[in-house]
């Protein structure tokens, strides 16, 4: 069986945040499961979310960076992924990572993407603002699969986000 090519969308090391570390660890584990290391694995790539304060350089696995508040970068990232050999895209969602009101710029990427998306929700708010609710609801509608970190979040997705 052929191993799928995977792209991860999230913050990424060397950025110092939990999602960046989680994504790096996930990409590394996926690469090891394929029998190779992350740097040499052409089947793993990362689209890194980049904030204005970030001044560091990413590793070779980062093929594209999205400037958090540059809306056009999101559509360009979708096009990059669409023409890449990626089989599946794994979105790591956390409030505050994506630009626009309530992080809605990520929808520009997802709505233009022609690849299946597995979305991991790191936080599901129990009292979202209307904008947060609509953005997360749309992300879930687009996703082929949704993964939650906390079991309690499953019920909240049904009860709060329809």
DSSP file (Angstrom, degrees, kcal/mol; ACC not computed):
  #  RESIDUE AA STRUCTURE BP1 BP2  ACC     N-H-->O    O-->H-N    N-H-->O    O-->H-N    TCO  KAPPA ALPHA  PHI   PSI    X-CA   Y-CA   Z-CA
    1    1 A X              0   0    0      0, 0.0     2,-0.3     0, 0.0     0, 0.0   0.000 360.0 360.0 360.0 135.2    0.0    0.0    0.0
    2    2 A X        -     0   0    0      1,-0.1     2,-0.3     0, 0.0     0, 0.0  -0.558 360.0-124.8 -76.1 132.7    1.3    3.5   -1.0
    3    3 A X        -     0   0    0     -2,-0.3     2,-0.1    31,-0.1    -1,-0.1  -0.624  31.2-118.6 -74.6 132.9    1.8    5.9    1.9
    4    4 A X        -     0   0    0     -2,-0.3     2,-0.4     1,-0.1    82,-0.1  -0.380  19.7-117.0 -71.1 152.1   -0.1    9.1    1.3
    5    5 A X        -     0   0    0     80,-0.3    82,-2.1    -2,-0.1    83,-1.9  -0.773  37.3-159.0 -86.2 133.2    1.7   12.4    0.9
    6    6 A X  E     -ab  44  88A   0     37,-3.1    39,-2.2    -2,-0.4     2,-0.4  -0.932  16.3-165.2-124.9 136.8    0.7   14.8    3.7
    7    7 A X  E     -ab  45  89A   0     81,-2.1    83,-3.6    -2,-0.4     2,-0.4  -0.974  11.7-154.0-116.6 136.3    0.7   18.5    4.2
    8    8 A X  E     -ab  46  90A   0     37,-2.3    39,-3.3    -2,-0.4     2,-0.5  -0.912   1.5-159.4-108.8 134.7    0.3   20.1    7.6
    9    9 A X  E     +ab  47  91A   0     81,-2.6    83,-2.7    -2,-0.4     2,-0.3  -0.965  47.5  86.7-115.0 118.4   -1.1   23.6    8.1
   10   10 A X  E    S-a   48   0A   0     37,-1.8    39,-2.2    -2,-0.5     2,-0.1  -0.971  83.6 -56.6-179.2 180.0   -0.3   25.2   11.4
   11   11 A X        -     0   0    0     -2,-0.3     2,-0.3    37,-0.2    12,-0.2  -0.491  62.6-162.7 -70.9 159.9    2.3   27.2   13.3
   12   12 A X    >   -     0   0    0     37,-0.4     3,-2.0    -2,-0.1     8,-0.2  -0.991  16.1 -50.6-151.3 152.2    5.6   25.4   13.2
   13   13 A X  T 3  S+     0   0    0      7,-0.7    46,-0.5     1,-0.3     3,-0.1  -0.308 110.6  42.7 -58.1 142.3    9.0   25.2   14.9
   14   14 A X  T 3  S+     0   0    0     44,-0.2    -1,-0.3     3,-0.0    44,-0.1  -0.954  96.9  96.7 -89.4   9.3   11.1   27.2   15.6
   15   15 A X  S <  S-     0   0    0     -3,-2.0     2,-1.3     1,-0.1     6,-0.0  -0.384  79.9-126.9 -57.6 136.2    8.0   29.3   16.7
   16   16 A X        +     0   0    0     -3,-0.1     2,-0.3     4,-0.1    -1,-0.1  -0.690  65.0 107.9 -92.7  86.7    7.6   28.7   20.4
   17   17 A X  S  > S-     0   0    0     -2,-1.3     4,-2.1     1,-0.1     5,-0.2  -0.980  75.0-111.6-153.9 159.0    4.0   27.6   20.8
   18   18 A X  H  > S+     0   0    0     -2,-0.3     4,-2.7     1,-0.2     5,-0.2   0.865 115.4  50.5 -61.4 -39.8    2.2   24.4   21.7
   19   19 A X  H  > S+     0   0    0      2,-0.2     4,-2.9     1,-0.2    -1,-0.2   0.892 108.7  52.8 -68.3 -38.2    0.6   24.0   18.2
   20   20 A X  H  > S+     0   0    0      2,-0.2     4,-2.3     1,-0.2    -7,-0.7   0.928 113.1  43.9 -60.8 -45.0    4.0   24.5   16.5
   21   21 A X  H  X S+     0   0    0     -4,-2.1     4,-2.7     2,-0.2    -2,-0.2   0.921 113.7  50.7 -65.9 -44.3    5.5   21.8   18.7
   22   22 A X  H  X S+     0   0    0     -4,-2.7     4,-2.6     2,-0.2    -2,-0.2   0.925 111.8  47.6 -58.4 -46.3    2.5   19.5   18.2
   23   23 A X  H  X S+     0   0    0     -4,-2.9     4,-2.8     2,-0.2     5,-0.2   0.910 111.9  49.3 -65.2 -42.9    2.7   19.9   14.4
   24   24 A X  H  X S+     0   0    0     -4,-2.3     4,-2.6    -5,-0.2    -1,-0.2   0.931 112.9  47.4 -60.6 -45.2    6.4   19.2   14.3
   25   25 A X  H  X S+     0   0    0     -4,-2.7     4,-2.6     2,-0.2    -2,-0.2   0.891 113.0  48.8 -63.9 -39.2    6.0   16.1   16.5
   26   26 A X  H  X S+     0   0    0     -4,-2.6     4,-2.4     2,-0.2    -2,-0.2   0.916 112.6  47.1 -66.5 -44.0    3.1   14.9   14.3
   27   27 A X  H  X S+     0   0    0     -4,-2.8     4,-2.3     2,-0.2    -2,-0.2   0.906 113.7  48.9 -63.9 -41.5    5.0   15.5   11.1
   28   28 A X  H  X S+     0   0    0     -4,-2.6     4,-2.5    -5,-0.2    -2,-0.2   0.928 112.4  47.0 -64.1 -46.1    8.0   13.7   12.6
   29   29 A X  H  X S+     0   0    0     -4,-2.6     4,-2.2     2,-0.2    -2,-0.2   0.891 112.1  50.8 -63.9 -39.5    6.0   10.7   13.7
   30   30 A X  H  X S+     0   0    0     -4,-2.4     4,-1.1     2,-0.2    -1,-0.2   0.917 111.1  48.8 -63.6 -42.7    4.2   10.5   10.4
   31   31 A X  H ><>S+     0   0    0     -4,-2.3     5,-1.9     1,-0.2     3,-0.6   0.916 110.4  50.2 -63.2 -44.2    7.6   10.6    8.6
   32   32 A X  H ><5S+     0   0    0     -4,-2.5     3,-1.6     1,-0.2    -1,-0.2   0.878 105.6  56.8 -62.3 -37.8    9.0    7.8   10.9
   33   33 A X  H 3<5S+     0   0    0     -4,-2.2    -1,-0.2     1,-0.3    -2,-0.2   0.786 104.5  53.7 -63.4 -25.9    5.9    5.7   10.2
   34   34 A X  T <<5S-     0   0    0     -4,-1.1    -1,-0.3    -3,-0.6    -2,-0.2   0.479 123.5-109.1 -85.2  -3.5    6.8    6.0    6.5
   35   35 A X  T < 5S+     0   0    0     -3,-1.6     2,-0.3     1,-0.3    -3,-0.2   0.747  85.5  85.7  85.7  24.2   10.3    4.7    7.4
   36   36 A X  S   <S-     0   0    0     -5,-1.9    -1,-0.3     5,-0.0     2,-0.2  -0.904  77.8 -97.7-144.9 172.1   12.3    7.9    6.9
   37   37 A X     >  -     0   0    0     -2,-0.3     4,-0.6    -3,-0.1     3,-0.4  -0.608  36.9-111.7 -93.9 162.1   13.3   11.0    8.7
   38   38 A X  T >4 S+     0   0    0      1,-0.2     3,-0.9    -2,-0.2     6,-0.2   0.875 112.3  53.4 -60.8 -43.2   11.4   14.3    8.4
   39   39 A X  T 34 S+     0   0    0      1,-0.2    -1,-0.2     3,-0.0     5,-0.0   0.849 115.6  39.7 -64.6 -34.5   14.1   16.3    6.5
   40   40 A X  T 34 S+     0   0    0     -3,-0.4     2,-0.9     2,-0.0    -1,-0.2   0.416  90.3 104.6 -95.1   1.6   14.5   13.6    3.8
   41   41 A X    X<  -     0   0    0     -3,-0.9     3,-1.1    -4,-0.6   -10,-0.0  -0.739  44.2-175.4 -92.8 108.3   10.8   12.8    3.4
   42   42 A X  T 3  S+     0   0    0     -2,-0.9    -1,-0.2     1,-0.2    -4,-0.0   0.563  80.6  68.0 -76.2  -7.4    9.4   14.3    0.2
   43   43 A X  T 3  S+     0   0    0    -38,-0.1   -37,-3.1   -39,-0.0     2,-0.5   0.473  92.4  67.9 -90.4  -2.3    5.9   13.0    1.2
   44   44 A X  E <   +a    6   0A   0     -3,-1.1     2,-0.3   -39,-0.2   -37,-0.2  -0.969  59.0 161.9-118.8 129.6    5.7   15.4    4.2
   45   45 A X  E     -a    7   0A   0    -39,-2.2   -37,-2.3    -2,-0.5     2,-0.4  -0.980  22.4-143.5-142.7 160.7    5.4   19.2    3.8
   46   46 A X  E     -ac   8  62A   0     15,-2.4    17,-1.7    -2,-0.3    18,-1.3  -0.969   7.7-157.3-127.3 136.5    4.3   22.0    6.0
   47   47 A X  E     -ac   9  64A   0    -39,-3.3   -37,-1.8    -2,-0.4     2,-0.4  -0.957  30.9-153.7-106.3 108.6    2.5   25.2    5.3
   48   48 A X  E     -ac  10  65A   0     16,-2.1    18,-2.8    -2,-0.7     2,-0.5  -0.696  11.3-132.7 -94.2 132.6    3.5   27.4    8.2
   49   49 A X  E     - c   0  66A   0    -39,-2.2     2,-0.5    -2,-0.4   -37,-0.4  -0.707  27.7-162.0 -79.9 128.5    1.5   30.2    9.6
   50   50 A X  E     - c   0  67A   0     16,-3.4    18,-2.9    -2,-0.5    19,-0.3  -0.956   5.0-157.4-123.4 120.4    3.8   33.2   10.1
   51   51 A X    >   -     0   0    0     -2,-0.5     3,-1.9    16,-0.2    46,-0.0  -0.583  33.7-107.0 -93.9 160.5    3.1   36.2   12.2
   52   52 A X  T 3  S+     0   0    0      1,-0.3    -1,-0.1    -2,-0.2    15,-0.0   0.788 118.5  56.8 -56.4 -29.2    4.6   39.7   11.8
   53   53 A X  T 3  S+     0   0    0      2,-0.0     2,-0.3     0, 0.0    -1,-0.3   0.632  81.8 106.5 -78.6 -12.9    6.8   39.2   14.9
   54   54 A X    <   +     0   0    0     -3,-1.9    -4,-0.0     1,-0.1   -39,-0.0  -0.517  33.7 163.8 -72.8 127.2    8.4   36.0   13.5
   55   55 A X        +     0   0    0     -2,-0.3    -1,-0.1     2,-0.1     2,-0.1   0.241  40.6 103.4-124.6  10.3   12.0   36.5   12.4
   56   56 A X        -     0   0    0      1,-0.0     2,-0.4     0, 0.0   -41,-0.0  -0.362  66.3-117.2 -94.5 171.8   13.2   32.9   12.2
   57   57 A X        -     0   0    0     -2,-0.1     2,-0.2   -43,-0.0    -2,-0.1  -0.862  26.6-135.0-107.6 143.7   13.9   30.5    9.3
   58   58 A X        -     0   0    0     -2,-0.4   -44,-0.2     1,-0.1   -45,-0.0  -0.475  24.3 -98.0 -92.7 165.9   12.0   27.3    8.9
   59   59 A X    >   -     0   0    0    -46,-0.5     3,-1.7    -2,-0.2    -1,-0.1  -0.227  44.1 -94.0 -73.8 171.3   13.3   23.8    8.1
   60   60 A X  T 3  S+     0   0    0      1,-0.3    -1,-0.1   -15,-0.0    -2,-0.0   0.735 119.0  70.0 -61.2 -24.7   13.3   22.3    4.6
   61   61 A X  T 3  S+     0   0    0    -16,-0.1   -15,-2.4     2,-0.1     2,-0.9   0.706  77.9  89.7 -69.3 -17.6   10.0   20.6    5.2
   62   62 A X  E <   +c   46   0A   0     -3,-1.7   -15,-0.2   -17,-0.2     3,-0.1  -0.718  50.2 170.2 -82.2 108.9    8.2   24.0    5.2
   63   63 A X  E     +     0   0A   0    -17,-1.7     2,-0.3    -2,-0.9   -16,-0.2   0.634  63.0  19.0 -94.2 -16.8    7.3   24.5    1.6
   64   64 A X  E     -c   47   0A   0    -18,-1.3   -16,-2.1     2,-0.0     2,-0.4  -0.989  61.8-153.1-154.9 141.2    5.1   27.6    2.0
   65   65 A X  E     -c   48   0A   0     -2,-0.3     2,-0.5   -18,-0.2   -16,-0.2  -0.949   7.5-153.4-118.0 143.0    4.5   30.3    4.6
   66   66 A X  E     -c   49   0A   0    -18,-2.8   -16,-3.4    -2,-0.4     2,-0.6  -0.963  16.8-134.6-113.5 120.5    1.3   32.2    5.1
   67   67 A X  E >   -c   50   0A   0     -2,-0.5     3,-2.4   -18,-0.2     6,-0.2  -0.667  23.4-131.4 -74.3 119.9    1.6   35.6    6.6
   68   68 A X  T 3  S+     0   0    0    -18,-2.9    31,-0.7    -2,-0.6    -1,-0.1   0.771 100.0  34.9 -46.4 -43.1   -1.2   35.6    9.2
   69   69 A X  T 3  S+     0   0    0    -19,-0.3     2,-0.9    30,-0.1    -1,-0.3   0.308  92.6  96.7-101.1   9.7   -2.8   38.9    8.2
   70   70 A X    X>  -     0   0    0     -3,-2.4     3,-1.5     1,-0.2     4,-0.6  -0.818  55.5-167.5-100.3  97.0   -2.2   38.8    4.4
   71   71 A X  H >> S+     0   0    0     -2,-0.9     3,-1.2     1,-0.3     4,-0.9   0.839  82.4  59.2 -55.9 -39.0   -5.5   37.4    3.1
   72   72 A X  H 3> S+     0   0    0      1,-0.3     4,-2.1     2,-0.2    -1,-0.3   0.791  93.3  68.2 -64.7 -25.5   -4.1   36.7   -0.4
   73   73 A X  H <> S+     0   0    0     -3,-1.5     4,-2.2     1,-0.2    -1,-0.3   0.834  94.3  58.0 -60.5 -32.1   -1.5   34.3    1.1
   74   74 A X  H <X S+     0   0    0     -3,-1.2     4,-1.8    -4,-0.6    -1,-0.2   0.925 108.1  43.3 -67.1 -45.3   -4.3   31.9    2.1
   75   75 A X  H  X S+     0   0    0     -4,-0.9     4,-2.1     2,-0.2    -1,-0.2   0.875 113.7  52.8 -66.6 -36.9   -5.6   31.5   -1.5
   76   76 A X  H  X S+     0   0    0     -4,-2.1     4,-2.5     1,-0.2    -2,-0.2   0.876 106.6  52.7 -66.1 -36.7   -2.0   31.2   -2.8
   77   77 A X  H  X S+     0   0    0     -4,-2.2     4,-2.5     2,-0.2    -1,-0.2   0.892 107.4  52.3 -64.5 -39.3   -1.4   28.5   -0.2
   78   78 A X  H  X S+     0   0    0     -4,-1.8     4,-2.6     2,-0.2    36,-0.3   0.925 110.6  47.2 -62.1 -43.7   -4.4   26.6   -1.6
   79   79 A X  H  X S+     0   0    0     -4,-2.1     4,-2.0     2,-0.2    -2,-0.2   0.913 110.1  53.2 -64.3 -42.0   -3.1   26.9   -5.1
   80   80 A X  H  X S+     0   0    0     -4,-2.5     4,-0.7     1,-0.2    -2,-0.2   0.934 113.5  43.0 -55.9 -47.9    0.4   25.7   -3.9
   81   81 A X  H  < S+     0   0    0     -4,-2.5     3,-0.4     1,-0.2     5,-0.4   0.872 109.6  57.6 -68.5 -36.8   -1.2   22.6   -2.3
   82   82 A X  H  < S+     0   0    0     -4,-2.6    -1,-0.2     1,-0.2    -2,-0.2   0.866 112.3  39.9 -62.9 -36.3   -3.5   22.0   -5.3
   83   83 A X  H  < S+     0   0    0     -4,-2.0    -1,-0.2    -5,-0.1    -2,-0.2   0.541 101.7  90.4 -91.6  -5.8   -0.6   21.7   -7.7
   84   84 A X  S  < S-     0   0    0     -4,-0.7    -3,-0.0    -3,-0.4    -4,-0.0  -0.389  90.8-111.0 -81.7 165.5    1.6   19.8   -5.2
   85   85 A X        +     0   0    0     -2,-0.1   -80,-0.3   -79,-0.0    -1,-0.1   0.248  69.6 139.4 -80.7  16.2    1.6   16.0   -5.0
   86   86 A X        -     0   0    0     -5,-0.4   -80,-0.2     1,-0.1     3,-0.1  -0.364  36.2-169.4 -64.2 134.3   -0.1   16.1   -1.6
   87   87 A X  S    S+     0   0    0    -82,-2.1    29,-0.6     1,-0.3     2,-0.3   0.788  71.0  13.7 -91.9 -33.9   -2.8   13.5   -1.1
   88   88 A X  E     -bd   6 116A   0    -83,-1.9   -81,-2.1    27,-0.1     2,-0.4  -0.995  64.1-143.1-146.2 147.4   -4.3   14.9    2.1
   89   89 A X  E     -bd   7 117A   0     27,-2.6    29,-2.9    -2,-0.3     2,-0.6  -0.942   8.9-156.8-114.2 131.8   -4.0   18.1    4.1
   90   90 A X  E     -bd   8 118A   0    -83,-3.6   -81,-2.6    -2,-0.4     2,-0.5  -0.924   9.9-162.3-111.2 109.8   -4.0   18.2    7.9
   91   91 A X  E     -bd   9 119A   0     27,-1.9    29,-3.1    -2,-0.6     2,-0.7  -0.788   6.7-155.1 -93.1 128.0   -5.2   21.5    9.4
   92   92 A X  E     - d   0 120A   0    -83,-2.7     2,-0.5    -2,-0.5    29,-0.2  -0.912  18.7-160.1-101.1 110.5   -4.4   22.2   13.0
   93   93 A X  E     + d   0 121A   0     27,-3.1    29,-2.6    -2,-0.7    30,-0.5  -0.811  24.5 150.7-102.4 128.7   -7.0   24.7   14.2
   94   94 A X    >   -     0   0    0     -2,-0.5     3,-1.7    28,-0.2     4,-0.5  -0.973  50.9-100.8-146.8 140.3   -6.5   26.9   17.2
   95   95 A X  T 3  S+     0   0    0     -2,-0.3     8,-0.1     1,-0.2    37,-0.0  -0.386 107.2  28.2 -62.0 136.6   -8.0   30.3   17.8
   96   96 A X  T 3  S+     0   0    0      2,-0.3    -1,-0.2    -2,-0.1     7,-0.1   0.251  94.6  92.8  97.2 -11.5   -5.6   33.1   17.1
   97   97 A X  S <  S+     0   0    0     -3,-1.7     2,-0.3     2,-0.1    -2,-0.1   0.875  79.7  57.6 -79.2 -37.8   -3.4   31.2   14.5
   98   98 A X  S    S-     0   0    0     -4,-0.5    -2,-0.3     1,-0.1     5,-0.2  -0.681  82.7-118.1-103.3 149.3   -5.3   32.5   11.5
   99   99 A X        +     0   0    0    -31,-0.7     6,-2.3    -2,-0.3     7,-0.4  -0.124  66.4  50.5 -79.3 174.3   -5.9   36.0   10.3
  100  100 A X  S >  S-     0   0    0      4,-0.2     3,-2.1     3,-0.2     2,-0.2  -0.033 103.6 -33.5  84.9 168.1   -9.1   38.0    9.8
  101  101 A X  G >  S-     0   0    0      1,-0.3     3,-1.5     2,-0.2    -2,-0.0  -0.423 135.2  -6.5 -60.3 125.8  -12.0   38.4   12.2
  102  102 A X  G 3  S-     0   0    0      1,-0.3    -1,-0.3    -2,-0.2    -3,-0.1   0.736 125.4 -69.0  58.9  25.3  -12.4   35.2   14.2
  103  103 A X  G X  S+     0   0    0     -3,-2.1     3,-1.3    -5,-0.2    -1,-0.3   0.735  89.0 147.8  72.2  23.1   -9.7   33.6   12.0
  104  104 A X  T X   +     0   0    0     -3,-1.5     3,-1.7     1,-0.3     4,-0.5   0.638  49.5  81.9 -72.0 -12.9  -11.9   33.5    9.0
  105  105 A X  T >> S+     0   0    0     -6,-2.3     3,-1.3     1,-0.3     4,-0.9   0.798  79.1  70.1 -61.6 -25.4   -9.0   33.9    6.4
  106  106 A X  H <> S+     0   0    0     -3,-1.3     4,-2.6    -7,-0.4    -1,-0.3   0.793  87.3  66.0 -61.8 -24.4   -8.4   30.2    6.7
  107  107 A X  H <> S+     0   0    0     -3,-1.7     4,-2.9     1,-0.2    -1,-0.3   0.830  92.0  61.0 -66.0 -30.4  -11.7   29.7    4.9
  108  108 A X  H <> S+     0   0    0     -3,-1.3     4,-0.6    -4,-0.5    -1,-0.2   0.880 110.2  41.9 -61.7 -37.2  -10.0   31.3    1.8
  109  109 A X  H >X S+     0   0    0     -4,-0.9     3,-0.8    -3,-0.3     4,-0.7   0.963 117.7  44.4 -71.5 -53.8   -7.5   28.5    1.8
  110  110 A X  H >< S+     0   0    0     -4,-2.6     3,-0.8     1,-0.2    -2,-0.2   0.873 111.0  52.7 -63.0 -39.6  -10.0   25.7    2.6
  111  111 A X  H 3< S+     0   0    0     -4,-2.9    -1,-0.2     1,-0.2    -2,-0.2   0.704 114.0  44.0 -72.2 -18.0  -12.7   26.8    0.1
  112  112 A X  H << S+     0   0    0     -3,-0.8     2,-0.3    -4,-0.6    -1,-0.2   0.447  92.0 105.0-100.8  -3.1  -10.1   26.9   -2.7
  113  113 A X    <<  -     0   0    0     -3,-0.8   -34,-0.1    -4,-0.7     4,-0.1  -0.598  49.6-167.1 -83.6 137.3   -8.4   23.6   -1.8
  114  114 A X        +     0   0    0    -36,-0.3     2,-0.3    -2,-0.3    -1,-0.1  -0.122  62.2  86.6-113.2  34.9   -9.1   20.6   -4.0
  115  115 A X  S    S-     0   0    0    -26,-0.0   -27,-0.1   -27,-0.0   -28,-0.1  -0.931  88.0 -93.1-128.9 152.4   -7.7   18.0   -1.6
  116  116 A X  E     -d   88   0A   0    -29,-0.6   -27,-2.6    -2,-0.3     2,-0.4  -0.403  41.6-148.7 -66.3 145.4   -9.3   16.2    1.3
  117  117 A X  E     -d   89   0A   0     25,-0.3    27,-2.6   -29,-0.2    28,-1.5  -0.964  14.3-164.5-122.4 130.0   -8.8   17.9    4.7
  118  118 A X  E     -de  90 145A   0    -29,-2.9   -27,-1.9    -2,-0.4     2,-0.5  -0.970  19.9-159.5-107.6 118.5   -8.5   16.3    8.1
  119  119 A X  E     -de  91 146A   0     26,-2.6    28,-3.3    -2,-0.6     2,-0.6  -0.870   8.8-159.5-106.6 127.8   -9.0   19.1   10.7
  120  120 A X  E     -de  92 147A   0    -29,-3.1   -27,-3.1    -2,-0.5     2,-0.8  -0.927   9.6-152.9-103.0 122.0   -7.8   18.8   14.3
  121  121 A X  E     -de  93 148A   0     26,-3.2    28,-1.3    -2,-0.6   -27,-0.2  -0.849  13.9-178.3 -96.4 111.1   -9.6   21.1   16.6
  122  122 A X  S    S+     0   0    0    -29,-2.6     2,-0.4    -2,-0.8   -28,-0.2   0.746  74.8  24.9 -81.8 -23.8   -7.3   21.9   19.6
  123  123 A X        -     0   0    0    -30,-0.5     2,-0.5    26,-0.1    -1,-0.3  -0.990  59.1-171.6-141.4 131.5   -9.9   24.1   21.3
  124  124 A X        -     0   0    0     -2,-0.4     2,-0.2    -3,-0.1    32,-0.1  -0.972  26.8-137.5-120.3 113.5  -13.7   24.0   21.0
  125  125 A X    >   -     0   0    0     -2,-0.5     3,-0.5     1,-0.1    35,-0.0  -0.463   8.0-153.6 -75.4 137.5  -15.2   27.0   22.7
  126  126 A X  T 3  S+     0   0    0      1,-0.2    -1,-0.1    -2,-0.2     2,-0.1   0.732  96.3  29.8 -80.0 -22.4  -18.3   26.5   24.9
  127  127 A X  T 3  S+     0   0    0      2,-0.0    -1,-0.2     6,-0.0     2,-0.0  -0.545  83.7 175.7-134.2  68.5  -19.4   30.2   24.4
  128  128 A X    <   -     0   0    0     -3,-0.5     2,-0.1    -2,-0.1    -4,-0.0  -0.342  34.5-111.0 -72.3 154.5  -18.1   31.3   21.0
  129  129 A X     >  -     0   0    0      1,-0.1     4,-2.7    -2,-0.0     5,-0.2  -0.383  39.5-101.5 -69.4 163.4  -18.9   34.7   19.5
  130  130 A X  H  > S+     0   0    0      1,-0.2     4,-2.4     2,-0.2     5,-0.2   0.895 125.3  49.6 -55.6 -39.6  -21.2   34.5   16.5
  131  131 A X  H  > S+     0   0    0      2,-0.2     4,-2.4     1,-0.2    -1,-0.2   0.906 110.8  48.0 -67.1 -41.9  -18.2   34.9   14.2
  132  132 A X  H  > S+     0   0    0      2,-0.2     4,-2.5     1,-0.2     5,-0.3   0.908 112.3  50.7 -63.3 -41.7  -16.1   32.2   15.9
  133  133 A X  H  X S+     0   0    0     -4,-2.7     4,-2.4     1,-0.2    -2,-0.2   0.939 112.7  44.7 -61.8 -48.2  -19.1   29.9   15.7
  134  134 A X  H  X S+     0   0    0     -4,-2.4     4,-2.1    -5,-0.2    -2,-0.2   0.881 113.5  50.2 -67.1 -38.5  -19.7   30.5   12.0
  135  135 A X  H  X S+     0   0    0     -4,-2.4     4,-2.3     2,-0.2    -2,-0.2   0.953 114.7  42.7 -64.7 -49.1  -16.0   30.2   11.1
  136  136 A X  H  X S+     0   0    0     -4,-2.5     4,-2.3     1,-0.2    -2,-0.2   0.887 112.1  54.6 -66.1 -37.9  -15.5   26.9   13.0
  137  137 A X  H  X S+     0   0    0     -4,-2.4     4,-1.9    -5,-0.3    -1,-0.2   0.920 110.2  46.4 -60.1 -43.7  -18.8   25.5   11.7
  138  138 A X  H  X S+     0   0    0     -4,-2.1     4,-2.0     2,-0.2    -2,-0.2   0.888 109.0  54.8 -67.5 -39.6  -17.6   26.2    8.1
  139  139 A X  H  X S+     0   0    0     -4,-2.3     4,-1.8     1,-0.2    -1,-0.2   0.929 110.2  47.0 -57.7 -44.6  -14.2   24.7    8.7
  140  140 A X  H  < S+     0   0    0     -4,-2.3    -1,-0.2     1,-0.2    -2,-0.2   0.855 108.7  54.7 -67.5 -35.5  -16.0   21.5    9.9
  141  141 A X  H  < S+     0   0    0     -4,-1.9    -1,-0.2     1,-0.2    -2,-0.2   0.884 111.6  44.7 -63.9 -38.0  -18.3   21.5    6.9
  142  142 A X  H  < S+     0   0    0     -4,-2.0   -25,-0.3    -5,-0.1    -2,-0.2   0.840  95.3  95.3 -75.2 -33.9  -15.3   21.6    4.5
  143  143 A X     <  -     0   0    0     -4,-1.8   -25,-0.2    -5,-0.2     3,-0.1  -0.256  63.8-150.6 -64.4 141.5  -13.3   18.9    6.4
  144  144 A X  S    S+     0   0    0    -27,-2.6     2,-0.3     1,-0.3   -26,-0.2   0.827  89.1   9.2 -73.7 -34.9  -13.4   15.3    5.3
  145  145 A X  E     -e  118   0A   0    -28,-1.5   -26,-2.6     2,-0.0     2,-0.4  -0.987  68.4-151.1-144.1 149.8  -12.8   14.4    8.9
  146  146 A X  E     -e  119   0A   0     -2,-0.3     2,-0.4   -28,-0.2   -26,-0.2  -0.991   9.3-166.5-125.5 131.5  -12.7   16.3   12.2
  147  147 A X  E     -e  120   0A   0    -28,-3.3   -26,-3.2    -2,-0.4     2,-0.4  -0.945   4.4-161.1-115.6 136.2  -10.5   15.2   15.1
  148  148 A X  E     -e  121   0A   0     -2,-0.4   -26,-0.2   -28,-0.2     3,-0.0  -0.906  15.5-148.6-116.5 149.4  -10.9   16.7   18.6
  149  149 A X  S    S+     0   0    0    -28,-1.3     2,-0.4    -2,-0.4    -1,-0.1   0.879  85.5  48.8 -80.6 -41.0   -8.4   16.6   21.4
  150  150 A X  S >  S-     0   0    0      1,-0.1     3,-1.3   -28,-0.0     4,-0.5  -0.855  75.2-138.9-106.4 135.8  -10.9   16.5   24.3
  151  151 A X  T >> S+     0   0    0     -2,-0.4     3,-1.3     1,-0.3     4,-0.6   0.850 102.8  63.5 -58.9 -36.0  -13.8   14.0   24.4
  152  152 A X  H 3> S+     0   0    0      1,-0.3     4,-1.5     2,-0.2     3,-0.3   0.792  90.1  69.2 -59.4 -28.1  -16.1   16.7   25.7
  153  153 A X  H <> S+     0   0    0     -3,-1.3     4,-2.4     1,-0.2    -1,-0.3   0.788  86.2  67.0 -65.0 -28.5  -15.6   18.6   22.5
  154  154 A X  H <> S+     0   0    0     -3,-1.3     4,-1.5    -4,-0.5    -1,-0.2   0.955 104.9  41.7 -57.9 -50.7  -17.6   16.1   20.5
  155  155 A X  H  X S+     0   0    0     -4,-0.6     4,-3.0    -3,-0.3     5,-0.2   0.869 112.2  55.4 -65.0 -36.7  -20.8   16.9   22.2
  156  156 A X  H  X>S+     0   0    0     -4,-1.5     4,-2.9     1,-0.2     5,-1.1   0.883 103.0  55.9 -64.9 -37.5  -20.1   20.6   22.1
  157  157 A X  H  X5S+     0   0    0     -4,-2.4     4,-0.6     3,-0.2    -1,-0.2   0.908 114.5  39.4 -60.6 -41.1  -19.6   20.5   18.3
  158  158 A X  H  X5S+     0   0    0     -4,-1.5     4,-0.7     4,-0.2    -2,-0.2   0.942 123.0  39.3 -71.8 -48.7  -23.1   19.0   18.0
  159  159 A X  H  <5S+     0   0    0     -4,-3.0    -2,-0.2     2,-0.1    -3,-0.2   0.877 130.7  23.2 -73.5 -39.5  -24.8   21.1   20.6
  160  160 A X  H  <5S+     0   0    0     -4,-2.9    -3,-0.2    -5,-0.2    -2,-0.1   0.812 131.8  34.4 -99.0 -36.2  -23.2   24.5   20.0
  161  161 A X  H  <<       0   0    0     -5,-1.1    -3,-0.2    -4,-0.6    -2,-0.1   0.299 360.0 360.0-107.1   8.1  -22.0   24.3   16.4
  162  162 A X     <        0   0    0     -4,-0.7    -4,-0.2    -6,-0.2    -3,-0.1   0.471 360.0 360.0  57.9 360.0  -24.8   22.2   14.9
